[in-house]
């Protein structure tokens, strides 16, 4: 008898029947996934073991990571989402804006340190014109043609397209032709419009988010997918969100991965100011384990890649989640402003050697991958390959940080007339 079979025998009721069906290859309905959300004790252990078994069959024992840099080029934003501690109004003395020259400098610096990707996301700055994102892509690609540009959430695509007066598809085509390689599937939070109106009035709607994502996939631009959880959402809302992602993936095959994002509550306005009733201070440890495991059960057959955010969970919890259905540790990041501003204490850089050590200690094989999950390097046990990032003694000194940006007079945001379209 296998360890999983033994564990399942100790579980009673519907959870055992649901897990056994998943192991037989039966697609997990979102209604049954809601039942699994309540798994605790032996049932939670069985859920995690089932997810790990499916992970091994669907994704193997390799765990990937990408060497990348985040460039959050502005925190000035026309929106005031209640969960966001990153954004500032244009009159705030803490509002900053990095121009094209500085964005390119950071991209080139990342490339010199071994990065294959830059991830560019930011606030929705007032006073810009609709082609700002197109120009950024052109500038980065001209300076660093080998870098993959992973940039602009569906919310940013909606903003740029609206300012430019074109459709989502037309705007995405411009971005692709300017050098955009893929999009982050952020600004999703929970894809339930009633909930979205509670936590972010005026935010991109579910149908608009789906439209942007499907349009991107149709143009050959892959996207990630995310879920921000642990605030005021219900188990049913979470599981319907996963069900929607699965339906899109069956149609398009355009999602590269799914990334659960634990809500970081400390500085979030809706928690700190009591703006939303029923607010929770992020998910519990059991909820995190259950969510990752359920994601593998629901999405693994079509997604393959379930990614852990070490920024949200910390590297120790991230390592454990590799035994609960996950098969990827995300990126090195170098800079991280959005979670840090919300109160995350897990830092803004994870070096390649630290990621490999974490993976090996979990009994898995580390690989460096591209944004699209092509394997770039495979590391044998005990290798001592040096990486430029490993030599950095002080990441904040090398890359700067969010607090420093908000105080740096060189990058102070000033509202001005939009430049002429390029």
C-alpha positions in Angstrom: 0.0 0.0 0.0 1.4 3.4 -0.9 1.6 6.3 1.5 -1.1 8.1 -0.3 -3.5 5.1 -0.2 -2.8 4.8 3.5 -3.5 8.5 4.0 -6.7 8.3 2.0 -8.0 5.4 4.1 -7.9 7.7 7.1 -10.1 10.3 5.5 -13.9 10.0 5.7 -16.8 11.6 3.9 -16.9 13.4 0.6 -13.3 14.6 0.6 -11.9 11.1 0.2 -14.3 10.4 -2.7 -13.4 13.7 -4.4 -9.7 13.0 -4.1 -10.0 9.4 -5.4 -11.9 10.7 -8.5 -9.2 13.3 -9.1 -6.6 10.5 -9.0 -8.7 8.6 -11.6 -8.5 11.5 -13.9 -12.0 12.9 -13.4 -12.1 16.7 -13.8 -12.7 18.5 -10.5 -15.9 20.5 -10.5 -15.7 23.9 -8.8 -18.5 22.8 -6.4 -16.5 19.9 -5.2 -13.4 22.1 -5.0 -15.4 24.2 -2.5 -15.7 21.1 -0.3 -12.0 20.6 -0.4 -11.4 24.2 0.8 -12.6 23.0 4.2 -10.1 20.2 4.5 -8.1 20.2 7.7 -6.0 17.7 9.6 -5.7 14.3 7.9 -8.0 15.5 5.1 -5.6 18.4 4.4 -2.6 16.1 4.4 -4.4 13.8 1.9 -5.2 16.7 -0.3 -1.6 17.9 -0.3 -0.4 14.4 -1.1 -2.9 14.0 -3.9 -1.7 17.3 -5.4 1.9 16.2 -5.1 1.1 12.9 -6.9 -0.6 14.8 -9.7 2.2 17.3 -9.9 4.7 14.5 -10.4 2.7 13.0 -13.2 1.9 16.3 -14.9 5.0 18.4 -14.5 7.8 16.0 -13.3 10.4 16.7 -10.6 12.0 19.7 -12.1 11.4 23.1 -10.5 12.0 26.2 -12.5 12.9 29.8 -11.9 13.6 32.8 -14.1 16.3 35.4 -13.7 14.3 38.6 -14.1 13.9 42.2 -12.8 10.8 44.0 -11.9 10.5 47.6 -13.1 7.5 49.3 -11.5 8.1 52.6 -13.3 5.5 54.7 -11.6 3.3 54.6 -8.5 1.2 57.6 -9.7 -2.3 56.3 -10.4 -5.7 57.6 -11.4 -7.3 54.7 -9.5 -7.7 54.2 -5.7 -8.1 50.5 -5.3 -8.9 49.7 -1.7 -6.4 46.8 -1.5 -3.5 48.7 -3.0 -0.8 50.3 -0.8 1.5 51.0 -3.7 -0.3 53.7 -5.6 -0.2 57.4 -4.9 -2.2 60.3 -6.2 -0.5 62.7 -8.6 -0.3 65.4 -5.9 1.4 63.2 -3.4 5.0 64.0 -2.6 5.6 60.2 -2.7 4.5 59.9 -6.3 7.4 59.0 -8.7 7.9 58.3 -12.4 10.8 56.7 -14.1 11.3 58.0 -17.7 12.3 55.9 -20.7 16.0 56.5 -20.1 15.9 55.2 -16.5 13.7 52.2 -17.5 16.2 51.2 -20.2 19.1 51.7 -17.8 17.5 49.3 -15.3 16.8 46.8 -18.1 20.4 46.9 -19.3 21.7 46.5 -15.7 19.4 43.5 -15.3 20.7 41.9 -18.5 24.3 42.5 -17.4 23.5 40.5 -14.3 22.1 37.5 -16.2 18.5 38.4 -16.5 16.5 37.1 -19.5 13.3 39.0 -18.6 12.1 42.4 -17.4 8.7 42.6 -15.9 7.3 46.1 -16.4 4.1 47.1 -14.5 3.0 50.3 -12.8 0.2 52.6 -11.7 -2.0 54.3 -14.3 -0.3 57.6 -14.4 -2.4 60.7 -15.2 -1.3 63.0 -18.0 0.3 60.4 -20.2 -0.7 59.5 -23.7 -2.0 56.2 -25.0 1.3 55.1 -26.6 3.4 55.3 -23.5 3.5 51.5 -23.1 4.3 51.1 -26.8 7.3 53.5 -26.5 8.6 51.8 -23.5 8.6 48.4 -25.3 10.4 50.0 -28.3 13.0 51.6 -26.1 13.8 48.5 -24.2 13.9 46.3 -27.3 16.2 48.7 -29.1 18.7 48.7 -26.3 18.4 45.1 -25.3 17.0 43.0 -28.1 17.6 39.7 -26.3 15.5 40.6 -23.3 12.0 39.2 -23.0 9.6 42.0 -22.2 6.9 40.6 -19.8 4.7 43.7 -19.2 1.4 45.5 -18.7 -1.5 44.0 -16.8 -4.9 43.8 -18.5 -5.8 47.0 -16.5 -2.8 48.8 -18.1 -3.8 47.5 -21.5 -7.4 48.8 -21.0 -5.9 52.2 -19.9 -3.6 52.5 -22.8 -6.2 51.4 -25.4 -8.7 53.8 -24.0 -6.3 56.8 -24.1 -5.3 55.8 -27.7 -8.9 55.3 -28.8 -8.4 51.8 -30.1 -9.7 48.3 -29.3 -7.9 46.0 -26.9 -6.8 43.7 -29.8 -5.5 46.6 -31.9 -3.5 48.0 -28.9 -2.1 44.6 -28.1 -1.0 44.2 -31.7 0.9 47.5 -31.4 2.6 46.3 -28.2 3.5 43.0 -29.7 5.0 44.7 -32.8 7.0 47.0 -30.5 8.6 44.0 -28.7 6.2 42.9 -26.0 6.6 39.2 -25.4 4.0 38.3 -22.8 1.6 39.8 -20.3 1.3 39.3 -16.5 -2.2 38.1 -15.7 -2.5 40.5 -12.7 -5.4 42.9 -12.0 -7.5 39.8 -11.8 -7.8 39.7 -8.0 -11.0 37.6 -7.9 -13.0 37.5 -11.1 -16.3 38.2 -9.5 -17.8 41.7 -10.3 -19.8 42.0 -7.0 -16.6 41.4 -5.1 -14.6 43.7 -7.3 -17.0 46.5 -6.7 -16.4 46.1 -3.0 -12.6 46.1 -3.0 -11.8 48.2 -6.1 -14.7 50.3 -7.5 -14.0 51.3 -11.1 -11.5 48.5 -11.6 -11.4 46.6 -14.9 -14.5 44.3 -15.0 -14.3 40.5 -15.3 -15.5 40.6 -18.9 -12.9 43.2 -19.8 -10.2 41.2 -18.2 -11.2 38.1 -20.1 -11.4 40.1 -23.3 -7.8 41.4 -22.9 -6.5 38.0 -22.1 -8.3 36.2 -24.9 -7.2 38.9 -27.3 -3.6 38.6 -26.2 -3.7 34.8 -26.6 -5.2 35.1 -30.1 -2.2 37.3 -31.1 0.3 34.8 -29.8 1.0 36.7 -26.6 0.9 34.3 -23.6 -0.1 35.5 -20.2 0.2 34.4 -16.7 -2.9 34.1 -14.4 -3.4 35.0 -10.8 -5.8 35.0 -7.9 -5.4 37.4 -4.9 -7.1 35.7 -1.9 -7.4 36.0 1.8 -9.4 39.2 2.1 -13.2 39.1 1.8 -13.8 36.5 -0.9 -15.7 33.3 -0.3 -14.5 29.8 -1.1 -17.1 29.6 -3.9 -15.8 32.9 -5.4 -12.2 31.5 -5.4 -13.2 28.2 -7.0 -15.4 29.9 -9.7 -12.4 32.0 -10.5 -10.3 28.9 -11.1 -13.1 27.4 -13.1 -13.1 30.5 -15.4 -9.3 30.3 -15.9 -9.6 26.7 -16.8 -12.3 27.4 -19.3 -10.2 30.0 -21.0 -7.2 27.8 -21.0 -9.1 25.0 -22.7 -10.0 27.4 -25.5 -6.7 29.3 -26.0 -3.9 27.4 -24.3 -2.4 30.8 -23.7 -1.7 30.8 -19.9 1.9 29.9 -19.0 1.1 29.4 -15.3 -1.2 30.1 -12.4 0.1 32.1 -9.5 -1.9 32.3 -6.2 -1.2 35.6 -4.5 -1.8 35.8 -0.7 -3.3 39.1 0.3 -0.8 41.2 2.2 -2.9 43.2 4.6 -0.6 45.3 6.8 -0.7 48.5 4.8 -3.6 47.8 2.5 -6.1 50.7 2.9 -9.2 48.5 3.1 -7.7 46.8 6.1 -5.8 49.6 7.8 -8.7 52.1 7.4 -11.6 49.6 7.8 -13.0 50.4 4.4 -14.6 47.0 3.7 -16.6 44.9 6.2 -15.6 41.4 7.0 -11.9 41.9 6.1 -9.5 39.1 7.0 -5.7 39.7 7.5 -4.7 37.4 4.7 -5.1 33.7 4.4 -4.1 31.2 7.1 -1.3 28.7 6.6 -3.9 25.9 6.1 -5.8 28.0 3.5 -2.5 28.6 1.5 -1.7 24.9 1.4 -5.3 24.0 0.4 -5.4 26.6 -2.3 -2.2 25.5 -4.0 -3.2 21.8 -3.8 -6.7 22.5 -5.2 -5.1 24.6 -8.0 -3.1 21.5 -9.0 -6.2 19.4 -8.9 -8.3 21.8 -10.9 -5.8 23.3 -13.3 -2.9 20.9 -13.6 -4.3 19.0 -16.6 -4.4 22.1 -18.7 -1.9 24.5 -17.1 1.0 22.3 -16.0 2.8 25.1 -14.1 1.7 26.3 -10.7 4.0 29.0 -9.4 4.8 29.9 -5.8 5.3 33.6 -5.0 8.1 33.6 -2.5 7.5 37.4 -2.0 4.1 36.6 -0.6 4.8 33.4 1.3 8.5 33.6 2.2 11.0 31.1 1.0 10.3 28.5 3.7 6.6 28.3 3.0 7.4 28.4 -0.7 9.6 25.4 -0.3 6.8 23.4 1.5 4.4 24.4 -1.3 6.6 22.5 -3.7 5.2 19.4 -1.9 1.6 20.6 -2.3 1.3 20.8 -6.1 3.6 23.7 -7.1 6.5 23.2 -9.6 7.9 26.7 -10.0 9.5 29.3 -7.7 9.0 32.4 -9.9 11.8 34.9 -10.4 14.8 36.6 -8.8 12.9 39.9 -9.1 15.8 42.2 -8.0 13.2 45.0 -7.4 9.8 44.5 -5.7 7.6 47.4 -4.9 4.0 46.4 -4.8 4.1 43.7 -2.1 6.8 45.5 -0.2 4.6 48.7 0.0 1.8 46.5 1.3 3.9 45.2 4.2 5.6 42.1 2.8 8.8 41.4 4.8 10.3 38.8 2.5 12.7 41.1 0.5 13.0 42.0 -3.1 15.7 39.7 -4.4 16.2 35.9 -4.3 19.5 34.9 -5.8 19.7 32.0 -8.2 21.9 30.0 -5.8 19.3 30.5 -3.0 16.5 29.4 -5.3 18.5 26.3 -6.4 19.4 25.5 -2.8 15.7 25.7 -1.8 14.7 23.4 -4.7 17.4 20.8 -4.0 16.5 20.8 -0.3 12.9 19.9 -1.3 14.3 16.9 -3.1 13.7 18.3 -6.6 15.9 19.3 -9.6 16.4 23.0 -10.3 16.3 24.4 -13.8 16.6 28.0 -15.0 13.8 28.7 -17.5 12.7 31.4 -19.8 9.5 33.3 -19.4 7.7 30.9 -21.7 9.1 27.9 -19.7 11.7 26.8 -22.1 14.6 25.2 -20.1 17.7 27.3 -20.3 20.0 25.6 -17.8 19.9 22.3 -15.9 21.9 22.1 -12.7 23.5 18.9 -11.6 23.6 18.1 -7.8 26.4 19.9 -6.1 27.2 22.4 -8.9 28.9 25.6 -7.9 28.2 27.7 -10.9 28.5 31.3 -9.9 25.9 34.0 -10.8 26.5 37.7 -10.9 23.5 38.2 -8.6 25.0 36.0 -5.9 27.9 38.5 -5.5 25.6 41.4 -4.4 26.1 42.1 -0.8 23.3 44.7 -0.5 20.4 44.5 -3.0 18.8 47.7 -1.8 22.1 49.6 -2.4 22.5 48.0 -5.8 18.9 48.3 -7.1 17.3 50.9 -4.8 13.9 50.2 -3.2 10.4 51.5 -3.0 10.9 53.8 -0.1 13.9 55.3 -1.7 12.0 55.9 -5.0 9.2 57.8 -3.2 11.8 60.2 -1.7 14.1 60.6 -4.7 13.6 64.1 -6.1 15.1 63.1 -9.5 12.0 60.9 -10.1 9.3 63.1 -8.6 6.1 62.8 -10.6 4.9 66.0 -12.2 1.6 66.2 -14.1 2.1 67.6 -17.5 0.5 67.7 -21.0 0.8 64.4 -22.8 3.6 64.1 -25.3 2.7 63.8 -29.0 2.0 60.2 -30.1 5.0 58.4 -31.4 
